[in-house]
Amino acid sequence: MTGHGAKLGRKMEQAILALLTARNIEEAAKIAGVSPKTLLRWQNEPAFDKSYRKARRNAFGQGTARLQQASGAAVSSILKIMVDQHAAASTKLRAADMVLSHGAKAIEIEDMDERLSALERAAEETKNKR
């Protein structure tokens, strides 16, 4: 593996897949057909590490997308519990707290996103004036 942006070999790609699914390094190494020592060494190589981190982000992103798809049903469940006349007061209080805290957090995130966008626009304008 030489040069900037070099592609990983087939064994390294198999090792990344194995790392995503195996319970430990030894199992991943066996699946990939390499020794655990080799797999540990590869993890210290920048190109392998970058590809492995990208693969983990992609895998995590798929899980996050599934959670986001289910968020409407989750909110409906929380709201039903919050207004359920037969639910315990502590359960209703917890549901109400979740609605308020998650709503407030969403506003904070939107505000931070807007401030970040404004800073990025200002930085771009400053860069273009130079």
C-alpha positions as CSV (number, residue, x, y, z in Angstrom):
1,M,0.0,0.0,0.0
2,T,1.9,3.1,-1.2
3,G,1.0,6.6,-2.1
4,H,-1.7,9.0,-1.1
5,G,-5.2,7.6,-1.4
6,A,-4.0,4.0,-2.2
7,K,-6.8,1.4,-2.3
8,L,-6.8,-1.3,0.3
9,G,-6.1,-4.8,-0.8
10,R,-8.8,-7.5,-0.7
11,K,-7.5,-9.0,2.6
12,M,-7.7,-5.6,4.3
13,E,-11.2,-5.0,3.0
14,Q,-12.2,-8.4,4.3
15,A,-10.6,-7.6,7.6
16,I,-12.6,-4.4,7.9
17,L,-15.8,-6.3,7.3
18,A,-14.8,-8.9,9.8
19,L,-14.0,-6.2,12.4
20,L,-17.5,-4.8,11.9
21,T,-19.2,-8.2,12.6
22,A,-16.8,-10.2,14.9
23,R,-16.9,-10.2,18.6
24,N,-13.1,-9.6,19.0
25,I,-9.8,-9.1,17.1
26,E,-9.0,-12.9,17.2
27,E,-12.4,-13.8,15.6
28,A,-12.1,-11.0,13.0
29,A,-8.6,-12.1,12.1
30,K,-9.7,-15.7,11.6
31,I,-12.6,-14.6,9.4
32,A,-10.3,-12.4,7.3
33,G,-7.7,-15.2,7.1
34,V,-4.9,-13.2,8.8
35,S,-3.2,-13.4,12.2
36,P,-4.4,-11.2,15.0
37,K,-0.9,-9.6,15.1
38,T,-1.3,-8.6,11.4
39,L,-4.8,-7.2,12.0
40,L,-3.5,-5.1,15.0
41,R,-0.6,-3.8,12.8
42,W,-3.1,-2.9,10.0
43,Q,-5.2,-0.9,12.5
44,N,-2.2,1.3,13.1
45,E,-1.8,2.1,9.3
46,P,-3.5,5.4,8.4
47,A,-5.2,4.2,5.3
48,F,-6.6,1.1,7.0
49,D,-7.7,3.1,10.0
50,K,-9.4,5.7,7.8
51,S,-11.3,3.1,5.9
52,Y,-12.3,1.2,9.0
53,R,-13.5,4.4,10.7
54,K,-15.5,5.2,7.5
55,A,-17.0,1.7,7.5
56,R,-18.0,2.1,11.2
57,R,-19.6,5.5,10.5
58,N,-21.6,4.0,7.6
59,A,-22.8,1.1,9.7
60,F,-23.7,3.4,12.6
61,G,-25.4,5.7,10.1
62,Q,-27.7,2.9,8.9
63,G,-28.7,2.3,12.5
64,T,-29.3,6.0,13.1
65,A,-31.5,6.2,9.9
66,R,-33.6,3.3,11.3
67,L,-34.0,5.1,14.6
68,Q,-35.0,8.3,12.8
69,Q,-37.6,6.3,10.8
70,A,-39.1,5.0,14.0
71,S,-39.1,8.4,15.8
72,G,-42.6,9.2,14.7
73,A,-43.9,6.1,16.3
74,A,-41.8,6.7,19.4
75,V,-43.2,10.2,19.8
76,S,-46.8,8.9,19.4
77,S,-46.1,6.4,22.2
78,I,-44.7,9.0,24.5
79,L,-47.7,11.3,23.9
80,K,-50.2,8.5,24.4
81,I,-48.6,7.6,27.7
82,M,-48.5,11.3,28.7
83,V,-52.3,11.7,28.3
84,D,-53.3,8.2,29.4
85,Q,-55.7,8.5,32.3
86,H,-54.8,5.1,33.6
87,A,-51.0,5.6,33.6
88,A,-49.3,6.2,36.9
89,A,-48.6,9.8,37.6
90,S,-44.8,9.1,37.7
91,T,-45.0,7.5,34.2
92,K,-47.0,10.5,32.8
93,L,-44.5,12.9,34.4
94,R,-41.6,11.1,32.8
95,A,-43.3,11.2,29.4
96,A,-44.0,14.9,29.8
97,D,-40.4,15.5,30.8
98,M,-39.2,13.6,27.7
99,V,-41.4,15.8,25.5
100,L,-40.1,19.0,27.0
101,S,-36.4,18.0,27.2
102,H,-36.2,16.6,23.7
103,G,-38.2,19.6,22.3
104,A,-35.8,22.0,24.0
105,K,-32.8,20.1,22.8
106,A,-34.1,20.2,19.2
107,I,-34.4,24.0,19.4
108,E,-30.9,24.2,20.8
109,I,-29.6,22.1,17.9
110,E,-31.5,24.3,15.4
111,D,-30.1,27.4,16.9
112,M,-26.5,26.1,16.9
113,D,-26.9,25.0,13.3
114,E,-28.1,28.5,12.3
115,R,-25.2,30.1,14.2
116,L,-22.7,27.8,12.6
117,S,-24.2,28.5,9.1
118,A,-23.8,32.2,9.8
119,L,-20.2,31.8,10.9
120,E,-19.5,29.8,7.8
121,R,-21.0,32.4,5.5
122,A,-19.1,35.2,7.3
123,A,-15.8,33.2,6.9
124,E,-16.5,32.6,3.2
125,E,-17.3,36.3,2.7
126,T,-14.0,37.2,4.5
127,K,-12.1,34.7,2.3
128,N,-13.6,36.1,-0.9
129,K,-12.7,39.7,0.1
130,R,-9.0,38.8,0.3
